[in-house]
Amino acid sequence: MNDKVLEVKNLTKKFGSPAGEFTAVDNISFSLKEGEVLGLLGPNGAGKTTTIQMLLGVMEQTNGNIEYFGKPFKKFREEILKDVNFSSTYISLPWHFTVKEILDIFALLYEVPDRKKRINKLLQEFELGNMVKKQFFMLSAGEKTRLLLVKSFLNYPKILLLDEPTASLDPEIAVKIREFLKKEKEEYNVSMLFTSHNMAEVEEICDRVIILQAGKIIAEDTPEELTKQISDCEIELKIIEDYKKAVTFLDEKEIPYEKNKYNFKLKMDEKNIADFLALLSKEAIAYEEISINKPDLEDFFLDVIGGKEKYD
C-alpha cells in the first residue's frame, strides 16, 4: 500500500468577485494510497463536497493540481475517469427511469464487460434484486442510496469517492455495506475517499483521516493516533449509600463533576483514574456501579473543531 493513486497539491477554490471573495477550499494537499480508505471529515461548510466536486472534474479549481495514477487530471480526464467512480446520498438519478434502465445506461457508458452478469451480481450484493422494474422516484431513501452504490461499483473502479455512503440506510444494511466495502478493498485493492458523519463507522473502515475546517486541513493521522491526543476519559459512578459523602469529598477536592440523583459523571486523565479510585476507597466511599469510557474519534473531532455547536 505504498503507491499513490491520487495526489492533491495546494488545491484551492474561491467563489465570488475579488471584492467579496469566499474561499471554500484553502490550499490543501493530501494523497491517497493504493488500497487505502481515507476519511474526509469536517463540519457542514468545511469544504468536503467542494473538494470531491473538483476531484471529479465537475468544478474547476482556482489553484492547485490533481493527479490520478501519476497523471495530471486536466490532461487525462477521460482516461482517468474510466477507473474512478462516485456515490453520494445527495445526488439523484433519472427520475422516471427504472433501476434496470439506469444501470444498463451506466454500464454501457463505462463499457462494462458482460454487463448483465455484473449488474445482477451487484443487485444481489446490495439486496435490490426485486427492484429492477421500479422507477427511481418510487424507491425509498435507503433504496436510492443502495442503487447509487451499485452504480459506483459497476466499472470495477480503482478509486471510489464515497460521500455519506451509508446515510439513510437501516443499521443492518449499513453493516452489510461496510462489510462489502472492506471486502472490495481486500480483494481488489480498491482505494476510497470516504466522508461520513458516523464517527464509529469512520473508525471502523478508514485507515487514515483528514479533518477539514473552513477549507483548511486541521488534522491528519490514523483514527487511533488522533484519538490518543485526547487523554481525558469519562467516568460514570452510581453512588447511593455514600451519596452525601461523595458530594462533600468532590467539593472539598474541587473535582469538577455532574450529577443526576445518585449518578456522578467526571472527566479525568486516564493516568489519574487509579489514584482517584484509591482515594474513594480511603474515604470509605463505596460505589454500586462504575463505567470508564475512553475517548474516541468523535471526542477528538469535536475538540479540534471547537465543540458540538460548530458541528451542527
C-alpha positions as CSV (number, residue, x, y, z in Angstrom):
1,M,0.0,0.0,0.0
2,N,2.8,2.4,-0.9
3,D,1.8,3.7,-4.4
4,K,-0.1,7.0,-4.5
5,V,-3.1,6.7,-6.8
6,L,-4.3,10.2,-6.1
7,E,-2.2,13.2,-5.2
8,V,-3.6,16.7,-4.5
9,K,-1.3,19.7,-4.2
10,N,-2.3,23.2,-3.0
11,L,-5.9,22.7,-4.1
12,T,-7.9,26.0,-3.7
13,K,-11.4,27.0,-4.7
14,K,-12.6,30.6,-4.4
15,F,-16.1,31.9,-5.2
16,G,-17.3,35.4,-5.9
17,S,-15.5,38.6,-7.0
18,P,-12.3,39.9,-5.5
19,A,-14.3,42.4,-3.6
20,G,-16.5,39.7,-1.9
21,E,-14.4,36.6,-2.3
22,F,-15.1,33.4,-0.4
23,T,-12.5,30.6,-0.1
24,A,-14.3,27.3,0.2
25,V,-11.1,25.1,-0.1
26,D,-7.9,26.8,1.1
27,N,-4.6,25.4,-0.3
28,I,-5.0,21.8,0.8
29,S,-2.6,19.0,-0.1
30,F,-3.0,15.2,0.5
31,S,-2.6,11.9,-1.1
32,L,-4.5,8.6,-1.3
33,K,-2.5,5.3,-1.5
34,E,-3.4,2.2,-3.4
35,G,-5.8,0.1,-1.3
36,E,-6.3,2.8,1.3
37,V,-9.5,4.1,2.8
38,L,-9.1,7.8,3.6
39,G,-11.7,9.6,5.6
40,L,-12.5,13.2,4.8
41,L,-14.3,14.7,7.7
42,G,-15.4,18.2,8.8
43,P,-18.5,20.2,9.9
44,N,-21.0,21.4,7.4
45,G,-19.4,24.0,5.1
46,A,-15.9,22.8,5.8
47,G,-15.2,22.2,2.0
48,K,-15.7,18.4,1.7
49,T,-18.2,18.5,-1.1
50,T,-16.4,21.2,-3.0
51,T,-13.2,19.1,-2.8
52,I,-15.0,16.0,-4.1
53,Q,-16.5,18.0,-7.0
54,M,-13.1,19.2,-8.0
55,L,-11.7,15.7,-7.8
56,L,-14.5,14.6,-10.2
57,G,-13.9,17.5,-12.6
58,V,-17.4,18.9,-12.2
59,M,-16.0,22.0,-10.7
60,E,-12.7,23.6,-11.7
61,Q,-10.2,24.6,-9.0
62,T,-9.0,28.1,-8.7
63,N,-5.4,26.9,-8.0
64,G,-3.6,23.7,-7.4
65,N,-3.0,20.3,-9.1
66,I,-4.8,17.0,-9.1
67,E,-3.0,13.8,-10.2
68,Y,-4.5,10.3,-10.6
69,F,-2.2,7.4,-11.1
70,G,0.7,9.8,-11.6
71,K,-1.1,11.6,-14.5
72,P,-2.5,15.2,-14.4
73,F,-6.2,15.1,-14.2
74,K,-6.8,18.0,-16.6
75,K,-4.9,16.4,-19.4
76,F,-6.0,12.7,-18.9
77,R,-9.5,13.3,-17.5
78,E,-11.4,10.9,-19.8
79,E,-8.9,8.1,-19.4
80,I,-8.7,8.6,-15.6
81,L,-12.5,8.6,-15.0
82,K,-12.8,5.1,-16.5
83,D,-11.1,3.9,-13.3
84,V,-12.9,6.2,-10.9
85,N,-16.5,6.2,-9.6
86,F,-18.6,8.2,-7.2
87,S,-21.6,7.8,-4.9
88,S,-23.4,10.4,-2.8
89,T,-26.6,10.4,-0.9
90,Y,-27.1,13.9,-2.1
91,I,-27.4,13.3,-5.8
92,S,-30.2,12.0,-7.9
93,L,-30.6,9.7,-11.0
94,P,-33.1,10.0,-13.9
95,W,-36.4,10.2,-12.0
96,H,-38.6,8.1,-14.3
97,F,-36.1,5.5,-15.4
98,T,-36.3,2.1,-13.9
99,V,-33.4,0.6,-11.8
100,K,-32.6,-1.8,-14.8
101,E,-32.6,1.1,-17.3
102,I,-30.3,3.3,-15.1
103,L,-27.8,0.5,-14.5
104,D,-27.8,-0.6,-18.2
105,I,-27.1,3.0,-19.3
106,F,-24.2,3.4,-16.9
107,A,-22.8,0.0,-17.7
108,L,-22.8,1.0,-21.4
109,L,-21.1,4.3,-20.7
110,Y,-18.4,2.5,-18.7
111,E,-18.1,-0.2,-21.3
112,V,-18.5,-2.9,-18.6
113,P,-17.8,-6.4,-20.0
114,D,-20.6,-8.9,-19.5
115,R,-22.7,-6.1,-18.0
116,K,-25.8,-8.2,-17.3
117,K,-23.8,-10.5,-15.1
118,R,-22.1,-7.6,-13.3
119,I,-25.4,-5.8,-12.7
120,N,-27.1,-8.9,-11.3
121,K,-24.2,-9.6,-9.0
122,L,-24.2,-6.1,-7.5
123,L,-28.0,-6.1,-7.3
124,Q,-27.8,-9.2,-5.1
125,E,-25.0,-7.8,-3.0
126,F,-27.0,-4.7,-2.3
127,E,-30.3,-6.5,-1.9
128,L,-32.0,-4.8,-4.8
129,G,-32.7,-7.8,-7.0
130,N,-36.5,-7.4,-6.7
131,M,-36.4,-3.7,-7.6
132,V,-35.3,-3.8,-11.2
133,K,-38.7,-2.7,-12.6
134,K,-39.2,0.1,-10.1
135,Q,-38.7,3.7,-11.3
136,F,-36.2,5.8,-9.4
137,F,-38.8,8.1,-7.8
138,M,-40.6,5.1,-6.4
139,L,-37.6,4.0,-4.3
140,S,-37.2,4.7,-0.6
141,A,-34.3,6.9,0.5
142,G,-32.4,3.8,1.6
143,E,-33.0,2.0,-1.7
144,K,-31.8,5.1,-3.7
145,T,-28.6,5.1,-1.6
146,R,-28.0,1.4,-2.3
147,L,-28.7,1.9,-6.1
148,L,-26.1,4.7,-6.2
149,L,-23.6,2.3,-4.6
150,V,-24.4,-0.3,-7.2
151,K,-23.8,2.3,-9.9
152,S,-20.5,3.3,-8.3
153,F,-19.1,-0.3,-8.4
154,L,-20.2,-1.1,-12.0
155,N,-16.9,-0.4,-13.7
156,Y,-14.6,-2.2,-11.2
157,P,-13.2,1.1,-10.1
158,K,-9.7,1.5,-8.8
159,I,-10.7,4.6,-6.8
160,L,-14.1,5.3,-5.2
161,L,-15.2,8.7,-3.9
162,L,-17.9,8.0,-1.4
163,D,-19.9,10.8,0.1
164,E,-22.0,9.5,3.1
165,P,-22.4,6.0,1.6
166,T,-24.5,4.6,4.4
167,A,-26.7,7.6,5.1
168,S,-30.5,6.7,5.0
169,L,-29.7,3.0,5.5
170,D,-31.1,0.8,8.2
171,P,-28.4,-0.3,10.6
172,E,-28.5,-3.9,9.4
173,I,-28.0,-2.8,5.8
174,A,-25.3,-0.3,6.8
175,V,-23.3,-3.1,8.4
176,K,-23.6,-5.2,5.2
177,I,-22.4,-2.2,3.1
178,R,-19.4,-1.6,5.3
179,E,-18.5,-5.3,5.1
180,F,-18.8,-5.2,1.3
181,L,-16.6,-2.1,1.2
182,K,-13.9,-3.8,3.3
183,K,-14.2,-7.0,1.1
184,E,-13.7,-4.9,-2.1
185,K,-10.7,-3.2,-0.5
186,E,-9.1,-6.5,0.4
187,E,-9.9,-8.5,-2.8
188,Y,-9.4,-5.8,-5.4
189,N,-7.1,-3.2,-3.6
190,V,-9.7,-0.5,-4.2
191,S,-8.8,2.9,-2.9
192,M,-11.6,5.0,-1.3
193,L,-12.1,8.6,-0.2
194,F,-14.8,8.4,2.3
195,T,-17.0,11.1,4.0
196,S,-19.3,10.3,6.9
197,H,-20.9,11.9,9.9
198,N,-20.8,8.5,11.7
199,M,-17.5,8.6,13.6
200,A,-17.8,4.9,14.7
201,E,-18.1,4.0,11.0
202,V,-15.0,6.1,10.1
203,E,-13.0,4.4,12.9
204,E,-14.0,1.0,11.6
205,I,-13.4,1.5,7.9
206,C,-10.8,4.2,7.5
207,D,-7.0,3.7,7.5
208,R,-6.3,7.4,7.8
209,V,-8.4,10.5,8.4
210,I,-8.2,14.2,7.3
211,I,-10.2,16.8,9.1
212,L,-11.2,20.0,7.3
213,Q,-12.5,23.2,8.8
214,A,-13.2,26.4,6.9
215,G,-11.5,24.9,3.9
216,K,-8.2,24.0,5.7
217,I,-6.8,20.7,6.9
218,I,-6.5,21.0,10.7
219,A,-5.6,17.4,11.5
220,E,-4.4,14.3,9.7
221,D,-3.4,10.8,11.0
222,T,-4.8,7.4,11.7
223,P,-8.1,7.3,13.8
224,E,-6.1,5.6,16.6
225,E,-3.3,8.2,16.7
226,L,-5.8,11.1,16.6
227,T,-7.8,9.6,19.5
228,K,-4.6,9.3,21.6
229,Q,-4.3,13.1,21.5
230,I,-7.3,13.2,23.9
231,S,-6.3,12.0,27.3
232,D,-9.5,12.7,29.3
233,C,-11.7,9.7,30.0
234,E,-15.3,9.9,31.2
235,I,-16.1,8.2,34.5
236,E,-19.6,7.4,35.5
237,L,-20.3,6.3,39.1
238,K,-23.5,5.3,40.8
239,I,-23.2,6.1,44.5
240,I,-26.3,5.5,46.7
241,E,-25.4,4.8,50.3
242,D,-22.4,7.2,50.4
243,Y,-24.0,9.8,48.2
244,K,-23.6,12.7,50.6
245,K,-20.0,11.8,51.5
246,A,-19.2,11.7,47.8
247,V,-20.6,15.2,47.2
248,T,-18.7,16.6,50.2
249,F,-15.4,14.8,49.1
250,L,-15.7,16.0,45.5
251,D,-16.5,19.6,46.5
252,E,-13.6,19.7,49.0
253,K,-11.1,18.4,46.5
254,E,-12.5,20.8,43.9
255,I,-13.0,17.9,41.4
256,P,-15.5,19.0,38.7
257,Y,-18.5,16.7,38.2
258,E,-22.0,16.5,37.0
259,K,-24.7,14.6,39.0
260,N,-28.2,13.3,38.4
261,K,-29.6,11.9,41.6
262,Y,-27.1,9.1,42.5
263,N,-25.2,9.2,39.2
264,F,-22.0,11.1,39.1
265,K,-20.1,11.9,35.8
266,L,-16.5,13.1,35.8
267,K,-13.8,13.7,33.3
268,M,-10.2,12.8,34.1
269,D,-6.9,12.0,32.6
270,E,-6.6,8.2,32.2
271,K,-3.4,8.1,34.2
272,N,-5.1,9.7,37.2
273,I,-8.1,7.2,37.4
274,A,-6.4,4.6,39.6
275,D,-5.3,7.3,42.2
276,F,-8.9,8.7,42.2
277,L,-10.5,5.3,42.9
278,A,-7.9,4.7,45.6
279,L,-8.9,8.0,47.2
280,L,-12.6,7.0,47.2
281,S,-11.7,3.7,48.9
282,K,-9.6,5.6,51.5
283,E,-12.5,7.8,52.2
284,A,-14.8,4.8,52.5
285,I,-17.0,5.9,49.7
286,A,-18.5,2.9,48.0
287,Y,-20.0,2.9,44.5
288,E,-22.6,0.4,43.2
289,E,-21.7,0.8,39.5
290,I,-18.8,2.2,37.5
291,S,-18.1,2.7,33.8
292,I,-15.0,4.2,32.3
293,N,-15.4,5.5,28.7
294,K,-12.1,6.2,26.8
295,P,-12.1,9.0,24.2
296,D,-12.9,8.1,20.6
297,L,-12.6,9.8,17.3
298,E,-15.8,11.8,17.8
299,D,-14.2,13.3,21.0
300,F,-11.1,14.3,19.1
301,F,-13.2,15.7,16.2
302,L,-15.4,17.8,18.4
303,D,-12.4,19.0,20.3
304,V,-10.4,20.3,17.3
305,I,-13.4,21.9,15.6
306,G,-14.4,23.7,18.8
307,G,-17.4,21.8,20.1
308,K,-20.6,20.2,19.0
309,E,-22.3,23.5,18.2
310,K,-19.7,24.0,15.4
311,Y,-20.5,20.6,14.0
312,D,-24.3,21.2,13.8
